[in-house]
Amino acid sequence: QRIMFASYGLIIYMVKLFLPYNLAAFHPYPLLPNRAVIPRLFYIYPFIVICVVAVIYFFFRKERSVVFGLLFYVATVAMVIQFVSVGFAITADRYTYLSYIGLLFVVAFAFDSIYRSKKQPFVSWKFPITVLLVLVALLFGYQTYSRTQVWQNSETLFTDEIEKYPEVDRSYWHRGIFYQQENRNEEALNDFNKALEINPYYGAVYNSRAKLYFSTGKYDLALADCYQAIQFDSLDKGTLINCGIIFRSMKKYDDAIKYFSKAFQIDSNNPGLFINRGIYYDLMNENEKALADFNKYLALYNRKDATAHNYRGVSYSKLDSNKEAIADFSEAINIDPTTSLFYLNRSISEYKLGHISEARNDIMKVNQLGSPVDSTYLKLLGLR
């Protein structure tokens, strides 16, 4: 299999430089419906490789430019052809940008030889070859532009993939994730269902569908999908964390911490674990543990996260570390100045420190953002 797949990749990448047909982000392994038998056509490719090598050896071995270009192609494409099967794609068109330099070097050498020659029939070939090159450049330019439209986003990319390979479960999964991120939940659900119809053992899709059900408040369905995902991959930390989140939202806190603890045993440095377990500890009023988890999350997570700073600020506030709380609330506001909760929380910490003017200013900002404020707190600030 390895030799057949590698030979196929070596030849098909070469062919597609000159005949760029059926372009797609990924080309899946060409297994027959039982997912075990390789089509007979693939047995031919090792012999094609042998024939190509023989032609090069007998006719072009003295042409150093040809040998260099072809060796450059083989050396660079060897890193992406499937000698060792990785992932679900046998080829991917974008893997060959570097490798094609070698083949184009050979093509350039051939055209240069024709243009320099003063012998027939090469002299009479110059004009038609020039016309051909212009036409090919225009055609390839148009195809390049067409492919840029396909690569606009995950929807266009995987829709194109689905049109070419409608039986590949992974394409529906990826497009479903895009739809979910865009809050196009019905379309996302349809794609997740289709992926599972093709492959009912795809644990990652169950996990994604569980997130979708959870986001729409269907906790029982979400939990059922989480269990299915765990059945197919019991060591997937993302699924375990999602189970913990679902149980936490259902206020089944003992079950929630059980799944968070399982995820911790698998990966003790997962940022998603610490932020979600920290929220659990916050709900349990285990404020020091919550603070430790939020600290760990912010240390591991490189991007700015306003929500995490707000959570940590709340933990500091509950521990009467109001200066530190204010610093976190301020950082949350710097990242996202449109969330009224951050101003409200900072106002409360300012009030605890006796900074009445600053507390009032934050409450005025809360009002500007259109959020209600408890009347009792307004009285404490002398605003009612």
HUVENLIN-V991065 format. One record per backbone hydrogen bond with DSSP energy under -0.5 kcal/mol. NH is the residue of the N-H (numbers start at 1). CO is the residue of the C=O. Records with the same first field share a line. If there is no record, write none. Layout:
NH = CO, CO
This chain:
5 = 1
6 = 2
7 = 3
8 = 4
9 = 5
10 = 6
11 = 7
12 = 8
13 = 9
14 = 10
15 = 11
16 = 12
17 = 13, 14
18 = 14, 15
19 = 15
21 = 19
27 = 91
28 = 26
29 = 88
31 = 29
32 = 37
35 = 32
39 = 30
42 = 39
43 = 40
44 = 41
47 = 44
48 = 44
49 = 45
50 = 46
51 = 47
52 = 48
53 = 49
54 = 50
55 = 51
56 = 52
57 = 53
58 = 54
59 = 55
60 = 56
61 = 57
63 = 60
64 = 62
67 = 63
68 = 64
69 = 65
70 = 66
71 = 67
72 = 68
73 = 69
74 = 70
75 = 71
76 = 72
77 = 73
78 = 74
79 = 76
80 = 77
81 = 77
83 = 81
85 = 83
90 = 27
91 = 27
93 = 24
95 = 92
96 = 93
97 = 94
100 = 96
101 = 98
102 = 99
103 = 99
104 = 100
105 = 101
106 = 102
107 = 103
108 = 104
109 = 105
110 = 106
111 = 107
112 = 108
113 = 109
114 = 110
115 = 111
116 = 112
117 = 113
123 = 119
125 = 121, 122
126 = 122, 123
128 = 124
129 = 125
130 = 126
131 = 127
132 = 128
133 = 129
134 = 130
135 = 131
136 = 132
137 = 133
138 = 134
139 = 135
140 = 136
141 = 137
142 = 138
143 = 139
144 = 140
145 = 141
146 = 142
147 = 143
148 = 144
149 = 145
150 = 146
151 = 147
152 = 149
153 = 150
157 = 153
158 = 154
159 = 155
160 = 156
161 = 157
162 = 158
163 = 159
164 = 160
165 = 161
168 = 165
169 = 167
171 = 168
172 = 168
173 = 169
174 = 170
175 = 171
176 = 172
177 = 173
178 = 174
179 = 175
180 = 176
181 = 177
182 = 178
183 = 180
184 = 179
185 = 183
188 = 184
189 = 185
190 = 186
191 = 187
192 = 188
193 = 189
194 = 190
195 = 191
196 = 192
197 = 193
198 = 194
199 = 195
202 = 199
203 = 201
205 = 202
206 = 202
207 = 203
208 = 204
209 = 205
210 = 206
211 = 207
212 = 208
213 = 209
214 = 210
215 = 211
216 = 212, 213
217 = 214
218 = 213
219 = 217
222 = 218
223 = 219
224 = 220
225 = 221
226 = 222
227 = 223
228 = 224
229 = 225
230 = 226
231 = 227
232 = 228
233 = 229
236 = 233
237 = 235
240 = 236
241 = 237
242 = 238
243 = 239
244 = 240
245 = 241
246 = 242
247 = 243
248 = 244
249 = 245
250 = 246
251 = 248
252 = 247
253 = 251
256 = 252
257 = 253
258 = 254
259 = 255
260 = 256
261 = 257
262 = 258
263 = 259
264 = 260
265 = 261
266 = 262
267 = 263
270 = 267
271 = 269
273 = 270
274 = 270
275 = 271
276 = 272
277 = 273
278 = 274
279 = 275
280 = 276
281 = 277
282 = 278
283 = 279
284 = 280
285 = 282
286 = 281
287 = 285
290 = 286
291 = 287
292 = 288
293 = 289
294 = 290
295 = 291
296 = 292
297 = 293
298 = 294
299 = 295
300 = 296
301 = 297
302 = 300
309 = 305
310 = 306
311 = 307
312 = 308
313 = 309
314 = 310
315 = 311
316 = 312
317 = 313
318 = 314
319 = 315
320 = 317
321 = 316
322 = 320
325 = 321
326 = 322
327 = 323
328 = 324
329 = 325
330 = 326
331 = 327
332 = 328
333 = 329
334 = 330
335 = 331
336 = 332
339 = 336
340 = 338
342 = 339
343 = 339
344 = 340
345 = 341
346 = 342
347 = 343
348 = 344
349 = 345
350 = 346
351 = 347
352 = 348
353 = 349
354 = 351
355 = 350
356 = 354
359 = 355
360 = 356
361 = 357
362 = 358
363 = 359
364 = 360
365 = 361
366 = 362
367 = 363
368 = 364
369 = 365
370 = 367
371 = 366
378 = 374
379 = 375
380 = 376
381 = 377
382 = 379
383 = 378
384 = 378
